[in-house]
Every structure is written in C-alpha cells, then in structure tokens.
C-alpha cells in the first residue's frame, strides 16, 4: 500500500467518524505516537494525517494536550428543506439571468463564485501539455479522423476505470463525444421527440434545462433532498407523465447530494419496469470526499436502459471538450446521430486524455484535487457561518464543486448578483437552476478555486451585501 493511500485512508476514516457523530466536538483523539502504533505508520505520516484534519477544520490542537474534535462549522448552518417544485411541466426560462452569468466565464478580473468548473490553478496544465505534444507526434498531427466510436485508448481507459463504481463496460460499449453536454444532447435526441417530457432533479443544472427546452422537450422538475437526491416517491408518482428521466445521482449541482446505493438500485428497477430510459449524468462522480467512489446507476442496469454520460470537464480539462456515453441498447441510435452531427470528436485531445488516464496520472491528480476541494468546502462554511446573515442555510455536499446557499426569502439573489458584480464578484442566483418561479432567495457558490485571503474577503463582502439587502427589505 502506498504512503499516500495510507495517509488518505486514515485521514478519511477519522473524518468520517467526526462527520457521522461517532467522534463528538471536544473528544480527544489518539496522540501521534498512538496513531503510529495503531496503524503501523511513521511519525511523519501520522503528523500528516493530523495536519490534513486540521486543514479541514475538523480538529484543533491544544498545546501540551493533543488533538481534539472541532465544532463542525456547518452544524451552525441549517440544511435547506427538500425542494417542492410544481408538478406541472415547466417552460419559464430565466434567459437574461443565465446569459448574464455565463458571459462572465473566463473573466479573470472577477472572483468567479459562479463558475461551474475547477480553476486552472487546480489542473495539471504542464503534464497535459506534454500529453498533447506527444499525441501530435504519434497521431499524424491530429489531422486524421478517429473511428466513429472514438479513440480506442480513451474508450479502453474509461471502461477500465468503470470498475471503480461497479461498472462492467467494454471499450465497444462506449462512444466518445465533444464534452458531457454533447453526450446528453445525443441521448435526448435519440430518445425523445418534440412534446415529450423529461423528468429532472430540482434545482438542476441550467445548461441541461436549456438543452431540453431547445430540443422541443418539456421539463418536469422533481422534489429533491439536499443530501440524498431525488425523492423516490415523487419519481414514482411522476411515472405516467414522463417519457425520459435525466438524473445526476452523484454530487449533482447545485446541491451536491449523493443518492444512496439502494435508492439508485430502486430508481433503475422502477424506470426499467415502466420502459422509461434513464440518462445518468455522472460528470461529478470522481470528485468524492469520502474514502470510496460512489456507485453509478449504470452498475445496476441489467437491460441497457441506462445511458451513462460523463466527461473530464469538471475534473481535468474543461476546454478539451472530451466526453463519452455508454448508451446501452440505444448505441446504434447514438452512433447514427454522432455520424450526422459531428462525425468525430477532437483527435488530439482524445488521445492525450486517453493516455493521461491509462498511465495513472489521472488518479494522482484526482487525489490532490479532491483533497483541495474538501478543504475549500470547509473554509467556505466557516466563513459563511461567521459572516452571512443569521438563518442562512447551506447544503452539505459530499463531493463535487458547489455549495447551495439559501437566505431569508426577503433576499433576492438576482439583486445580490447585480450588487456583487459591481464589486467584481460573480455568483449564480438560484433562479437559474429552475424553470419555475422559485429559489429566488438561493445561490450556488463554486469552491473550485484556490483558497486565499482574497477569496475569503470576497465571501465576507457577499455576506455584508446580503445583510444590506435584508435590512433594506425590513
């Protein structure tokens, strides 16, 4: 077992005991020496475990006394209630708001709390550059078409990695696409016709909502719990009104919820029984904070009814536009659509990403990225608990890139956006994440950027502006 793996395993194990309440605030932890003896590790590895837990604000040190469990920051922040969207299919798009926020992408003069991808500083840019250079040398400079299904090395690497979430895929089961949204778009076009209804979580990703509507499909938003995802009873009740189901079971944005395995199994069985295909967007699945990657719905698929989609846009290289889909029994339909719409995806980027995945560099990068994101999340909740208005509620993401913040309903986050942008801060107002008139007092904050005093200062500014809006409304 590698030193990094031992360190991660022990730190994550203690973190899990703290978060589950087994270890309570004020409890004294084992000493460095006791940890060494218990796990047969070196003094340096034991110290590294405690430093990691301190960085996550889970423990604190008392001179001459040892390490103790902290009061968790999010314990001061209530969890938002389960969403209660209308049972009617929705059509009311917040176009102007979405366009305004999306226009900020890539603007390095802003603090992009609205961004939905990790910052470049968290990505292995130098190593990726080498992979692209190597791909140029070995792939005819990227001037030739890939096979219709996509780069073989990439598909093989994805199939191999599927074992981490319980998947049993072969390279021939996969089709590469120009990013995750392209994969979802092909799935929707293959499965639906204008007027059909697609059931989704609420709140949900604005890009997906816009895509569904652009294809002439209707959106049915389902009640969603901020921790466990879509409500199973609501999904059952909606069966007669849906033609397609599109879910993000692992760390969906903006809530960061993760559907329990038994619920995933039940969802797959329910939709299979009624002949409703499930498009599974697993774009955040690799960004887990726990010790093990969560399973996918595809792991429980016995008939090919689940179309599993993902990409490296949230983990490795957003601009490379490398995605894929395992479409099950709908493979031929998707291949035909890819032939008509794109023929092939970017040759060089597929080869570069395929090699990055095959050589183990991806796992090494993910370990560091997950650690950073988890630390960032704890910094955010500490700052929110201290500086945001009293009564603010937050989700408790178990992975992913975002935290959902719910204010007092008198605070309109579209107004907060207008105020914040004047201070070069961009947020994602809650109204973006629905096609209904709801979540106007909520916002999504991205924690996928390096933590710094400047980021903390901007969060504090947001808190002051929210208090200002609340005071004006009284």
Secondary structure, 3 states (H helix, E strand, C coil): CCHHHHHHHHHHHHHHHHHHCCCCCCCECCCHHHHHHHHCCCHHHHHHHHHHHHHCCCEEEECCCEEEECCCHHHHCCCCCCCCCCCCCECCCCHHHHHHHHCCCCCCCCEECCCCCCCHHHCCHHHHHHHHHHHHHHCHHHCCCCCCCCCHHHHHHHHHHHHHHCCCCCHHHCEEECCHHHHHHHHHHHHCCCCCEEEEEECCCHHHHHHHHHCCCEEEEEEEECCCEECHHHHHHHHHHCCEEEECCECCCCCCCECCHHHHHHHHHHHHHCCCEEEEECCCCCCECCCCCCCCHHHHCCCCCEEEEEECCCCCCHHHCCEEEECHHHHHHHHHHHHHHCCCCCHHHHHHHHHHHHCCHHHHHHHHHHHHHHHHHHHHHHHHHHHCCCCCEECCCCECCEEEEECCCCCCHHHHHHHHHCCCEECEEHHHHCCCCCCCCEEEEECCCCCCHHHHHHHHHHHHHHHHHHHHHC
